[in-house]
Amino acid sequence: MKASDIKQMIETGLPDAQVEVLGDDGQHFDARVISASFAGKSLVQQHKMVKETLGDKFTNGEIHALSLKTSAPQS
């Protein structure tokens, strides 16, 4: 799995998001996601929304770890 694949999956699942994904070993990644969809949601809810865009990539082992930083856009 490549960082660009994860970025594309998140952008597909959260079309209004600005996404940056870093990672170089194929299993451990850092993602920063800014989305208006996160407005009024807790960090746990935001992270769940992002992880849902990745389907079964955690359960099948393609992604071992994903560090997330999420937020709604600043107005």
HELIX and SHEET records of a PDB file:
HELIX    1   1 ALA A    3  GLY A   13  1                                  11    
HELIX    2   2 ALA A   36  PHE A   38  5                                   3    
HELIX    3   3 LEU A   43  THR A   53  1                                  11    
SHEET    1   A 3 GLN A  18  LEU A  22  0                                        
SHEET    2   A 3 HIS A  28  ILE A  34 -1                                        
SHEET    3   A 3 ALA A  65  SER A  71  1                                        
END                                                                             
